[in-house]
Amino acid sequence: MKPLDFAYDDGGRQEAGYIGYTGDCACRAVAIALQRPYQEIYRELSSYAQLERPRGRGRRSHARTGYHARTLRKYLADHGWNWHPTMQVGQGCQTHLRANELPRGRLITQVSKHYVAVIDGTMHDISDPSRNGTRCVYGYWSQS
């Protein structure tokens, strides 16, 4: 039960001129995994969010406050990434943020209320979200 290694990585957010804390984990994870500048990903995801049609009191996605899963899925699918669910309703947690439970390569993992880039067994984020290897992975995106 070895948790993944951790590497501090803000995805280029500070270099793009942003300061302070915000809920931009999806934008950071995408910038890291796609190896593209944070500001480009920020703009592109913002344009996808503008196409959303919120229902009721729902709000549009935004880099600072988070993205709806369907918006992020559309963006990543349009860029050639595939979704691999690791958890089904009523099944319980089958995959955790552990080295032996995720494939090698560049991944964007979805965990509870968070997205994290995982590259060849190393989490790239601003803090370690693994909960010592117990954090459940709902699914992940990969290029294959």
Backbone as JSON, one array per atom type, in Angstrom:
{
  "sequence": "MKPLDFAYDDGGRQEAGYIGYTGDCACRAVAIALQRPYQEIYRELSSYAQLERPRGRGRRSHARTGYHARTLRKYLADHGWNWHPTMQVGQGCQTHLRANELPRGRLITQVSKHYVAVIDGTMHDISDPSRNGTRCVYGYWSQS",
  "N": [[0.83, -1.19, 0.0], [1.66, 1.42, -1.01], [1.69, 4.87, -1.0], [1.36, 7.31, -3.62], [4.22, 9.12, -4.88], [4.98, 12.57, -4.17], [5.07, 15.76, -5.72], [5.62, 19.17, -5.51], [3.76, 21.41, -7.44], [2.48, 24.04, -9.15], [1.42, 24.26, -11.61], [2.14, 26.38, -13.19], [0.78, 28.58, -12.41], [1.56, 30.73, -10.62], [3.62, 31.84, -12.14], [2.09, 32.83, -14.21], [1.08, 35.05, -13.07], [-0.85, 34.96, -11.09], [-1.97, 35.15, -7.73], [-2.37, 34.12, -4.28], [-4.88, 31.96, -2.7], [-7.08, 29.72, -4.39], [-9.81, 27.88, -5.85], [-8.73, 26.3, -8.07], [-8.03, 23.73, -8.97], [-8.66, 22.0, -11.14], [-7.9, 23.43, -13.45], [-5.15, 23.73, -12.94], [-4.33, 20.99, -12.83], [-4.9, 20.15, -15.46], [-3.21, 21.86, -16.95], [-0.72, 20.94, -16.07], [-0.76, 18.18, -16.79], [-1.19, 18.3, -19.58], [1.01, 19.69, -20.29], [1.09, 22.45, -20.87], [0.93, 26.07, -20.94], [-0.38, 27.63, -18.02], [-2.04, 29.92, -18.26], [-3.06, 29.7, -20.88], [-4.63, 27.35, -20.69], [-6.42, 28.22, -18.74], [-7.82, 30.26, -20.15], [-8.94, 28.72, -22.27], [-10.54, 26.8, -20.9], [-12.28, 28.57, -19.69], [-13.67, 29.53, -21.92], [-15.04, 27.22, -22.66], [-16.68, 26.99, -20.43], [-18.38, 29.14, -20.81], [-20.2, 28.14, -22.6], [-21.87, 26.59, -21.14], [-25.1, 25.84, -19.81], [-26.5, 26.74, -17.16], [-28.76, 25.3, -14.76], [-31.64, 26.13, -12.87], [-30.58, 27.45, -9.84], [-28.0, 27.09, -10.41], [-24.51, 27.64, -11.13], [-22.19, 28.88, -13.58], [-19.22, 27.18, -14.55], [-15.89, 28.03, -13.46], [-12.45, 28.92, -13.48], [-11.45, 29.82, -11.02], [-13.33, 28.96, -9.17], [-13.99, 26.37, -9.7], [-14.78, 23.6, -11.91], [-17.56, 22.17, -13.61], [-17.99, 18.68, -13.84], [-18.87, 17.66, -16.32], [-18.18, 19.68, -18.11], [-15.4, 19.74, -17.96], [-14.89, 17.14, -18.84], [-15.81, 17.31, -21.51], [-13.99, 19.18, -22.57], [-11.51, 17.79, -22.24], [-12.01, 15.47, -23.74], [-12.27, 16.6, -26.28], [-9.65, 17.2, -26.66], [-8.44, 14.81, -27.07], [-8.27, 13.06, -24.89], [-9.16, 10.3, -22.79], [-11.79, 9.07, -20.71], [-11.67, 7.08, -17.82], [-13.55, 5.36, -15.79], [-13.35, 4.43, -12.35], [-14.93, 3.67, -10.36], [-18.14, 2.56, -9.5], [-21.67, 3.12, -8.97], [-22.69, 2.05, -5.83], [-20.69, 0.19, -5.67], [-18.44, 0.71, -4.16], [-15.17, 1.87, -3.1], [-12.59, 1.14, -5.31], [-10.17, 1.89, -6.35], [-7.33, 3.69, -5.34], [-5.28, 6.59, -4.51], [-2.61, 5.39, -5.06], [0.54, 3.89, -5.78], [0.53, 1.3, -6.95], [-2.02, 1.05, -7.97], [-2.76, 2.7, -10.04], [-2.29, 3.37, -13.54], [0.84, 3.83, -15.34], [2.15, 6.84, -16.87], [0.74, 9.95, -18.12], [-1.75, 11.32, -16.24], [-4.99, 12.6, -15.32], [-6.51, 12.72, -12.42], [-9.65, 12.2, -10.79], [-10.79, 12.9, -7.68], [-12.58, 13.04, -4.55], [-14.09, 16.12, -4.66], [-11.87, 17.3, -5.94], [-9.18, 17.59, -8.33], [-6.28, 16.04, -9.59], [-3.07, 15.98, -11.06], [-1.31, 13.17, -12.16], [1.74, 11.82, -12.79], [3.52, 9.29, -14.09], [3.44, 7.83, -11.59], [3.77, 9.86, -9.71], [2.28, 12.39, -7.85], [1.32, 15.6, -8.86], [0.85, 18.6, -7.53], [-0.36, 21.3, -5.38], [-0.45, 20.57, -2.79], [-0.27, 17.54, -0.87], [-2.72, 15.37, -1.79], [-3.38, 12.76, -1.14], [-4.11, 11.52, 1.24], [-2.54, 9.76, 2.65], [-2.51, 7.55, 0.95], [-5.09, 6.58, 1.07], [-7.1, 7.91, -0.24], [-9.84, 7.85, -2.36], [-10.1, 7.19, -5.82], [-12.18, 8.39, -8.26], [-12.13, 8.2, -10.95], [-10.14, 8.54, -13.95], [-8.46, 10.52, -16.45], [-6.78, 9.8, -19.46], [-4.38, 9.7, -22.17], [-4.67, 7.48, -23.65]],
  "CA": [[0.0, 0.0, 0.0], [2.55, 2.58, -1.1], [1.07, 6.05, -1.62], [2.12, 7.92, -4.71], [5.16, 10.18, -4.54], [4.4, 13.9, -4.32], [5.94, 16.85, -6.17], [4.92, 20.46, -5.52], [3.65, 21.94, -8.8], [1.28, 24.88, -9.26], [1.0, 24.26, -13.01], [2.49, 27.65, -13.84], [-0.16, 29.61, -11.95], [2.29, 31.9, -10.11], [4.32, 32.43, -13.28], [1.1, 33.55, -15.0], [0.75, 36.28, -12.37], [-1.92, 34.77, -10.12], [-1.5, 35.0, -6.35], [-3.4, 33.75, -3.32], [-5.5, 30.64, -2.81], [-8.34, 29.64, -5.1], [-10.21, 26.51, -6.16], [-8.4, 26.09, -9.49], [-7.33, 22.45, -9.13], [-8.87, 21.43, -12.48], [-7.06, 24.18, -14.38], [-3.76, 23.34, -12.64], [-4.1, 19.59, -13.22], [-4.89, 20.09, -16.92], [-1.98, 22.51, -17.41], [0.4, 20.05, -15.75], [-0.84, 16.95, -17.58], [-1.06, 18.6, -21.0], [2.28, 20.4, -20.46], [0.81, 23.71, -21.55], [0.9, 27.19, -20.0], [-1.57, 27.79, -17.18], [-2.91, 30.97, -18.79], [-3.76, 29.15, -22.06], [-5.66, 26.43, -20.2], [-7.39, 29.08, -18.07], [-8.65, 30.88, -21.19], [-9.7, 27.7, -23.0], [-11.58, 26.26, -20.03], [-13.27, 29.64, -19.52], [-14.53, 29.58, -23.11], [-15.94, 26.06, -22.56], [-17.66, 27.3, -19.38], [-19.36, 30.08, -21.36], [-21.19, 27.37, -23.35], [-22.74, 25.9, -20.2], [-26.44, 26.38, -19.57], [-26.84, 26.36, -15.78], [-30.18, 25.11, -14.46], [-32.05, 26.61, -11.54], [-29.65, 28.42, -9.25], [-26.64, 26.66, -10.73], [-23.57, 28.64, -11.65], [-21.24, 28.42, -14.59], [-17.87, 26.83, -14.1], [-14.85, 29.05, -13.58], [-11.15, 28.43, -12.99], [-11.24, 30.15, -9.61], [-14.31, 28.33, -8.29], [-14.14, 24.97, -10.06], [-15.47, 23.25, -13.16], [-18.48, 21.04, -13.61], [-17.33, 17.51, -14.42], [-19.22, 17.5, -17.74], [-17.43, 20.67, -18.89], [-14.01, 19.26, -18.02], [-14.89, 15.95, -19.71], [-15.93, 17.76, -22.9], [-12.72, 19.8, -22.92], [-10.47, 16.78, -22.37], [-12.36, 14.61, -24.89], [-11.94, 17.37, -27.48], [-8.2, 17.22, -26.78], [-7.95, 13.45, -27.27], [-8.12, 12.31, -23.64], [-10.24, 9.34, -22.54], [-12.21, 8.9, -19.32], [-11.64, 5.7, -17.32], [-14.14, 5.33, -14.45], [-12.8, 3.39, -11.48], [-15.89, 3.45, -9.29], [-19.53, 2.52, -9.94], [-22.62, 3.31, -7.89], [-22.9, 0.89, -4.98], [-19.54, -0.73, -5.75], [-17.41, 1.05, -3.18], [-13.89, 2.32, -3.65], [-11.74, 0.09, -5.84], [-8.87, 2.46, -6.73], [-6.87, 4.77, -4.46], [-4.08, 7.29, -4.97], [-1.49, 4.53, -4.69], [1.42, 3.57, -6.91], [0.18, 0.03, -7.6], [-3.42, 1.03, -8.4], [-2.96, 3.56, -11.2], [-1.33, 3.08, -14.6], [1.91, 4.8, -15.59], [1.82, 7.81, -17.9], [0.19, 11.23, -17.69], [-3.16, 11.15, -15.88], [-5.68, 13.6, -14.52], [-7.39, 11.91, -11.59], [-10.72, 12.87, -10.08], [-11.05, 12.4, -6.34], [-13.67, 13.84, -3.98], [-13.96, 17.58, -4.71], [-10.51, 17.69, -6.31], [-8.5, 16.98, -9.48], [-4.83, 16.06, -9.39], [-2.27, 15.39, -12.13], [-0.41, 12.09, -11.73], [2.66, 11.53, -13.89], [4.39, 8.15, -13.8], [3.48, 7.48, -10.18], [4.01, 11.02, -8.85], [1.23, 13.4, -7.85], [1.79, 16.97, -9.06], [-0.19, 19.46, -6.98], [0.2, 22.26, -4.43], [-0.36, 19.86, -1.51], [-0.47, 16.1, -1.05], [-4.13, 15.06, -1.58], [-3.56, 11.3, -1.12], [-4.55, 11.03, 2.55], [-1.65, 8.63, 2.95], [-2.85, 6.41, 0.11], [-6.46, 6.11, 1.3], [-8.05, 8.72, -1.02], [-10.47, 7.1, -3.43], [-10.09, 7.77, -7.16], [-13.44, 8.12, -8.94], [-11.78, 7.9, -12.34], [-9.02, 9.33, -14.44], [-8.33, 10.75, -17.88], [-5.46, 9.51, -20.02], [-4.37, 9.89, -23.62], [-4.85, 6.2, -24.34]],
  "C": [[0.88, 1.25, 0.0], [1.81, 3.75, -1.74], [1.95, 6.56, -2.75], [3.13, 8.92, -4.16], [4.47, 11.52, -4.79], [5.46, 14.89, -4.77], [5.11, 18.14, -6.18], [4.94, 21.01, -6.94], [2.37, 22.75, -8.88], [0.81, 25.01, -10.71], [1.33, 25.54, -13.76], [1.6, 28.8, -13.42], [0.56, 30.88, -11.48], [3.01, 32.61, -11.25], [3.37, 33.24, -14.16], [0.61, 34.82, -14.3], [-0.37, 36.16, -11.35], [-1.32, 34.56, -8.73], [-2.68, 34.6, -5.47], [-3.97, 32.37, -3.59], [-6.8, 30.74, -3.58], [-8.62, 28.18, -5.43], [-9.95, 26.15, -7.61], [-7.73, 24.75, -9.77], [-7.5, 21.84, -10.53], [-7.96, 22.12, -13.5], [-5.59, 23.81, -14.19], [-3.46, 21.94, -13.15], [-4.03, 19.45, -14.74], [-3.61, 20.71, -17.48], [-0.77, 21.61, -17.2], [0.4, 18.84, -16.68], [-0.65, 17.2, -19.08], [0.25, 19.31, -21.33], [2.11, 21.67, -21.27], [0.74, 24.83, -20.52], [-0.45, 27.32, -19.29], [-2.54, 28.78, -17.81], [-3.68, 30.5, -20.03], [-4.91, 28.24, -21.63], [-6.78, 27.22, -19.52], [-8.35, 29.69, -19.08], [-9.53, 29.86, -21.9], [-10.83, 27.12, -22.16], [-12.67, 27.31, -19.78], [-14.2, 29.73, -20.72], [-15.49, 28.39, -23.14], [-17.04, 26.34, -21.53], [-18.74, 28.25, -19.89], [-20.46, 29.37, -22.15], [-22.15, 26.61, -22.43], [-24.09, 26.61, -20.09], [-26.88, 25.95, -18.17], [-28.35, 26.26, -15.58], [-30.46, 25.64, -13.05], [-31.11, 27.68, -11.03], [-28.21, 28.04, -9.52], [-25.8, 27.78, -11.31], [-22.71, 28.03, -12.73], [-19.92, 28.07, -13.93], [-16.94, 28.03, -14.24], [-13.58, 28.51, -12.95], [-10.97, 28.69, -11.5], [-12.18, 29.4, -8.67], [-14.57, 26.87, -8.63], [-14.95, 24.77, -11.34], [-16.42, 22.1, -12.93], [-17.78, 19.89, -14.32], [-17.63, 17.37, -15.91], [-18.46, 18.5, -18.63], [-15.98, 20.22, -19.05], [-13.92, 18.04, -18.92], [-14.97, 16.34, -21.17], [-14.59, 18.34, -23.38], [-11.65, 18.73, -23.18], [-10.75, 15.82, -23.52], [-12.01, 15.31, -26.2], [-10.44, 17.45, -27.71], [-7.6, 15.82, -26.81], [-7.73, 12.63, -26.01], [-9.34, 11.44, -23.42], [-10.51, 9.2, -21.05], [-12.24, 7.42, -18.97], [-12.26, 5.7, -15.92], [-13.55, 4.19, -13.63], [-13.76, 3.04, -10.35], [-17.29, 3.49, -9.88], [-20.43, 2.7, -8.73], [-22.82, 2.0, -7.14], [-21.73, -0.09, -4.92], [-18.52, -0.49, -4.63], [-16.1, 1.39, -3.87], [-13.02, 1.14, -4.06], [-10.31, 0.58, -6.12], [-8.56, 3.65, -5.83], [-5.68, 5.47, -5.1], [-2.86, 6.53, -4.44], [-0.74, 4.13, -5.96], [0.99, 2.31, -7.65], [-1.25, -0.02, -8.12], [-3.72, 1.92, -9.6], [-1.92, 3.23, -12.27], [-0.25, 4.16, -14.69], [1.44, 5.75, -16.7], [1.29, 9.1, -17.28], [-1.3, 11.07, -17.47], [-3.69, 12.41, -15.21], [-6.7, 12.8, -13.72], [-8.46, 12.78, -10.93], [-10.93, 12.15, -8.76], [-12.15, 13.29, -5.75], [-13.3, 15.33, -3.95], [-12.57, 18.08, -5.11], [-10.05, 16.95, -7.57], [-7.01, 17.08, -9.23], [-4.15, 15.38, -10.58], [-1.35, 14.33, -11.51], [0.43, 11.72, -12.94], [3.62, 10.45, -13.45], [4.56, 7.89, -12.31], [3.79, 8.62, -9.23], [2.87, 12.01, -8.99], [1.88, 14.78, -7.99], [0.66, 17.89, -8.63], [0.46, 20.43, -6.0], [0.22, 21.7, -3.01], [-0.67, 18.4, -1.78], [-1.93, 15.73, -0.75], [-4.41, 13.58, -1.3], [-4.15, 10.74, 0.17], [-3.82, 9.74, 2.9], [-2.04, 7.36, 2.18], [-4.26, 5.89, 0.28], [-7.5, 6.86, 0.47], [-8.55, 7.94, -2.21], [-10.43, 7.88, -4.74], [-11.4, 7.39, -7.84], [-13.22, 7.72, -10.39], [-10.63, 8.76, -12.74], [-9.09, 9.47, -15.95], [-6.91, 10.38, -18.29], [-5.54, 9.71, -21.52], [-4.51, 8.57, -24.36], [-6.06, 5.46, -23.8]]
}
